[in-house]
């Protein structure tokens, strides 16, 4: 039984090639999962920002002054 297991691991003399191919495949699959999780997190963050930008803010009940022009004068008044 042990001899059969060793024969399986040796892969008929091609063990280095076979097991390195399996290792590389599993490594790339794990890297793909990590990359997909990062991308998902980034996309969800960007969508959240877009949603916050597009939702209207509630208007305040206090009166605000018009923004000042380049010389400190209100924009509505010109001399």
N, C-alpha and C positions, 0 to 999 in steps of 0.2 A: 504494500500500500504506500509506504514511504517512497519507494522507488518510482511508483506511478506519479506521485506528486512532484518529485524532482524532475522526471521526464517532462511533465507538463510545464514546469517553470523554465526548463532549458529550451523549450520550443524547437526541438530538433536542431539545435545549434544556432538558431536565430534569436536567441533570448534578448540580446542587447537591442536589436532592431525592433522586435515586437513590443517589449516592455517600454522602451523609450517612446514608441509611437502612442501606446496607451497613455503614458504619463503626459505627453505633450497634449493629447486630446483632452484629457481631464483638466489640465492646467488652463487651456484655452477656454473650456466651458466655464470654469470658475471665474476667469477674468471677464468673460462675456456677461455673466450674472452680475458681477460687481459694477461693470460699466452701465448696464441697463438700470440698476438701482440708482446710480448717480444721475443718469440722464432723467429718470423719472422725477427725482427730487428737484432737479433744476427746472424741469418743465412745470411742475406743480408750483414752484416758487414764482416763476414768471407769470403763470396764469393768475395766481393770487394777486400779484401786483397789478395786472391788467384789470382785474375785477374791482380792486380798490380804486383804481384811477377812473373807472367808468361809472361807478356808483355815485349819484349826486350827493353832495354833502348837505346836511340840513342847514337852512339859512338861519342866521342868528337874528334875534329880535332887536338887538341894539343897532342904532344908526351908526354908520361908518362914514368917514370923510372920503371924498374922492381922492385917488392917489395923486400925489404931487407931481408936477411936471419937472423938466430938467432944471429949472431955476427955483424950485421950491414953491411955485405957484400952482394952485389947483388947475387941472387940465381944462376944465370947462370955461375958465375965464382967461381971456387973452387981452393984452393991452395994445 
